Amino acid sequence: MTHDVAEVGQTGSVASAAGEPLLFEFPLTERTRAWLRLEEQFHRVKSLAARRDPLDHRSALLSLFEIIDTATRTDLKSDLLQELDRQRALWSAQSSHPDIEAQALAEFLHDVETVITDLLGQLGRPGQHLREIDWLSQLRQRASSPGGACDVELPMFKAWLALGEARRKADLKLWLDPLSPLDEAVALVLRLLRGSSQLCSERASRGSFHRALDGARPPLLAVIRVEAGWAVVPELSANRYAINVRWLEHGGQFSRAGRAQVTTRDIPFELALCRL
């Protein structure tokens, strides 16, 4: 049995609703880890910014700083541009393939071209526009310390939170919009990555699973899907030659002290190894 990765789940190590399957994603390279972090951070900021409460907008602003911290990796933008350019060349070469729908391919290549152009147009370091606002720079510095983002530490932050909902939302949009090219580039690359493989049925014998890899083209992302009723979570280790998955029992007892143990049961699950 196979399932399309993009159709089965969303981002990161995701816990589904009770009774539904759980989808876990494991980055196998540092650049994939950075892409997944940014995807989750953008999703969090946009979700919080769309709410109404000042506390949600407070969290949205602090989460925006997390995006800046992740995005300031010096090679992140160049990695994305290099990968998008490679995908553009790869898919352009497929235009004469008889099984490729020409209109769909043209629309996809247009999307890639647009994302590349927008990302190239993003001048300076990501978040430079926030560094130029003095009180936001102070808040970002203080937020790195436990309790540093309290109202008593920065009156300007308290005054901003006291503004009306519409004004706070407008400011958050103003500060988030310049990062949209980065958001779109990460979303497109991850969509291509997840779409490169399908989930296939596997079984862990007494809680352990081993798979040898083709070292010539190692995967960038491992996706694991398991039924929630098994009450286990995967622990994955990998190198260029193999991946190993251990299944840990949690039994739903997340609030109790103790260390999770490797199960002795045979666990059926689904696995996809995604490459670009």
N, C-alpha and C positions, 0 to 999 in steps of 0.2 A: 504494500500500500504506500502511496506517495501523496504528499500535500504540498501545495505551493506555499513557501515560507511567507511571502508578502500577504497572503490571504488569511493565514492562521493567526497572526498576532501582531502586536505593536512593537514598542521599543524597549531596549534594555532587558534586565531580568524582571519580567513582569508577572505579578501575581494576579490571576484571573478571579472572577467572582466564584463564590463557593460552589463546588461541584463541577466547574468547568476546567478544561485542561490548563496547565501552566506552561508558559513559554519562557525559556531562559536563553539569553544570548551571551556568548563568551567571546570577547575580542581576542584574537590570536596575535595581533601586532599592536604596537603602541599607537600607530596612526589610526587604526580602527577604534582603539579605545578612546582617542580624542574625539573622533567623529561621533561615537555613541554618547559620550558625555555632553557634547554640544547639542545633539538632538534632544536629549532629555532636558537640558537646561533651557533651551528655547521653548520647548513645550511647557515647562513649568512657568516660565515668565509670562508667556501669552495667556495661559490659563488663569494665573493669579491676577494679571492686569485686567482681565475681562470681568472680574468680580467687583463688588461695590464697597466692601468694608475697608477702612484705612489699614487694618492689620494685614489684609491680603495684599494691598498695594505696598506696604512696608516690605513684605516678603518678596514681592515681585522685584522691587528695586535692589534688594540685597542679592537676589538670584541673578539679576543683570550683571552685577559685579563678578559673579562666578563665571559667566560667559566670557567676560573680558579676560579674566585670569587664565581660562582655558585657551582662548583664542590668541593670546600673546605668544604662544609657541612660535618661534621664528620661522619654522618650516611648514606650519599648518596651511597657510594660504598657498604656498608654492606646491605642496603635496596635492591639494585639491585641484589646482589648475593643471598640474601635470597629469593627474588621473583623468580629468574631464577631457583634456586634449587627446589623450590616448584613446578614450572611449569614442570621441568624435571621429578619429581616424579609423578605428576598428569598425564602427557601424557604417561609416561612409563607404567603406569597401564592400559592404553587403548590398549595395543598392541594385546590383544586377542579379542578385540571387532570386531564383524563381519562387521560392517559398516566402519571400519577404513582401509584405503589403506596402507598396510604395508610399501611399499617403501617410500611413502611420509612421513609417520610417522618417519621412520628411518632417512631420510634426515633432518627432522625438529629437531629430538633429537640430531643429529650430530652437527647441527648449534648451538643449545643451549649449548652443551658440549664445543664447540670451544669458544663461547663467554665467558662462565664461566672460562675456562682455561686462556684465554687472560686477562680477568679482574683480576684474581688472580695473574697473572704474572706482573701486573702493580704495581711496588713497590714504596713505599713512597707516599707523598701527590701528588694529581694531579697538574701538572705544576711545579714540583720541578726542572725540567730541565731548565725552564725559569728563576727561581729564582737564578740560578747559573750564569747567564749572567748579569753582573753588570749594563750595560746600559739599559737592558730590565727591570730590577728591578726598576731602577730610573724612567723609563718611566711609568711603571705601577703605581708607587706612585704618580707621577705628574698628570697622567691622571684622578685621582680621584678628582682633583680640576678643577673648570671651567677655561678653557683656559690653563690648565697646560701642555697639550701635544703640545703646539706650538713649532715650530722649534727653536725660540729664547731661549727656556728653556733648550733644550737638543741638542747640536750640533751633537752628535752621531746619533740621530734619523734623522736629516737632511741629514747627510752623507749616511746613509743607504737608504733613499728614493732616493738619487741621483744615486744609483747603477743601473745597467741595469735590464730590466724586468726579464730576465732569472734568474739572481742571487737573486732578491727579491722573485720570486716564489719558488726557491729552498730553501731559508731560511724559508719561511712560511710553506712549506711542512715538513721541518726538525723539526720545532717547533710544528706542528700540529700532526704529525704521532704518537708520544708517547701517545696522548689522544685518539687514534682510538679505543682501547678496551672500553673506556667509551662511545664513540659515538655509537659503535655497540650494547652495552648492552642496552642503552636507546632506540635505534631504535627497537630492538627486543621486549622489554617489551611493548612499545607503540603499536607496531603492534599487539601483543596479546590482549592488552587492547581494541584497536579499533575494532578488529575482534570478540570481545565477544558479540556484540549486533548489531541490525539492526535499521535503522531509520524507525519510524512508524508515520503515519499521526495523527496530533493533531490539535486542534483549541483553540485559546485564545479568550475568550468571553470579548468583550470590552477591549481588550489589556491585559487581565490577565489570567494566567493559574496556576493551582495548581495540584500537584500530590503527593499522599501519598506514602511513601516508606516502604519497608520491612526492619525494623531496624536490622534484624539479619544479613543481607549482604548488607550493603550500597554501592552504586556505587562510583567509583573513578573519573569518568569523565562523564560529560553531553555534548552531541553533538546536536546542533540545526542547522537545515537547513531551509532557507526561501527564497522565490523568491525576487530578488533585487527590482522588480517593486513596492513592498509594501512600500519601503523607510522607513523601521523601523529597529531598532536594539534591541536585547534582553538584558534584565538586569536580572540576575539570583541570587537568594539567596537560600540556602539549609542548612538543618541539617540532622541528621540521620533519621528523621521521614518524611520529606517532602521536595519537591522543589517548588519554586514559580518563575514564569517567568513574567516579565512585559515588554511590548513592547513600546519602545520610538520612537516617530516620529522624523525624521531628515529632511525629505523633500529635501535632497540634498543640504541644506544650511549650509555646514560645516564651511564656512568662516565668518558667521555672528554671532554677539553676541547674547546671550540668552541661556536659559536652555531648553533641550529637555523635551517634555511633554509626558505622557503616552497616547497612542492612545485610542480613543473611538471606533475604528473599531474592528470587529472580524478578527483575523489574522490566516490564515491556515499556519501550519508549520510542520516540522518533527522533532522528538526527539528520541535520543538513550541514554540509561543509561548504561554505560560500567563498567563491573566488572572484577576482576581477581580471 
